Amino acid sequence: MTTSNHPPLSKTRTSFYRRLYVAHLVAEGIASVPAITAATGMPRRTAQDTLAALEELDIRCRFHAEPGQRHNIGHYRIDDWGPIDPHWVALHHDMLRQALGYPRLDPEFDG
């Protein structure tokens, strides 16, 4: 993965950027596995694993089930960003997206 300003990303940096970007998506309301896969094109399993891995960065992200729904219908919410500055992530989300090769979001979500 390359961008015009950066050399290829290491697996470690790619994983870190993916986690930050997914946390940003959740914070912006793209907060379910289907919504994340639609926004990024990443496989469902990668989206699920990335959400679970946010805890490794001390980002507390919990699933909130919709009342009365079955089969894990609901959304994720960031309850605590831990040591990560959400303002920095929001400011740099487009750089993260480009570095990861993800498509541009619909303008209503491109916060």
SULMOBEL-V198579 format. One line per field, one symbol per residue. burial: # if it has 24 or more other ideal C-beta (glycine too) atoms within 12 Angstrom, else .. A space follows every 10 residues. Layout:
# SULMOBEL-V198579
burial: ???
This chain:
# SULMOBEL-V198579
burial: .......... ...#.##### ########.# ###.##..## .#...##..# #..#..#.#. #......... ....####.. #..#.#..#. ..#..##.## .#..#..... .
